[in-house]
Structures are given as structure tokens and as C-alpha cells.
């Protein structure tokens, strides 16, 4: 596999993972049973060995150079693997088009859309944006946005 195809494969896998998380995250975040939330939180922390929040705040270390849309933070996690830090955050939003809002905020912050890593399936859209430091993949529905951040 050539270096370029490795990058495309990694981004495709990330895009597919994000799309799957968008389908599942609202169901998890909407749980009202504290025991279920504690179990999910424990399972995610065990699996990622990272910082996890089931609502309310961005995870520790979230880069200030990555703006997020207004709304309720439903889930946030950060993890370090092989010295590289990454994060995942889900935000519920009442905006007319949360994905477009998130994309515009990132463009305004200097990120460039990667058109090879975008897709729309029904109400779900996925867009990747990059700068010299991070690749931010955002997946959006009419209800909110899931951010996945990885080193560039």
C-alpha cells in the first residue's frame, strides 16, 4: 500500500466509524438511568483508557484552536495512543443545520475542507477538515454534530 492510499484508507475508516457513532451516540447520550450512564462511562473509560464525560464539558486537553457549535455537550472523550492525542465530542444543537454551522466555524478558524473525505447519506453528513496540526472529522444530523479529532 502506498502512503497516499494508507491515508485515504485511514480517513475512510474514520468516516465510517463517525457515521456509526452518530447513529448510536444520541441513544446513549439520552439515557436517563444513572446506572446505565455509569456503566457506559466505565466501559468507555476501560476501552479507551482516557478521559470520558457523558455530558456537560469538553474533554481534558481539547484544543482551543478547534471551535465547536453552540449546544449541549452530550459526550466527550480523549485518549492518547502511541503519543498522539485524539478526542471525540457529541453536541446536541437546535440550529437549523448543525453540520453547516460546525463546518463554517472550522473554516473561519483556518481549517480547509478535505473533499475526498465527505459524504451525505439521508440526514447524516460527514465532512473532514484539516490544518497543519489536526484532522477534524464532523458528522452531523439535524439534531447535532459529532466531532472526531486526530493529529494531522
Secondary structure, 3 states (H helix, E strand, C coil): CCHHHHHHHHHHHHHHHHHHHHHHHHHHHCCCCHHHHHHHHHHHHHHHCCEEECCCCCCCCCCCCCCCCCCEEEEEEEEEECCEEEEEEEEECCCCCHHHHHHHHHHHCCCEEEEEEEEEECCEEEEEEECCCEEEEEEEECCEEEEEEEEC
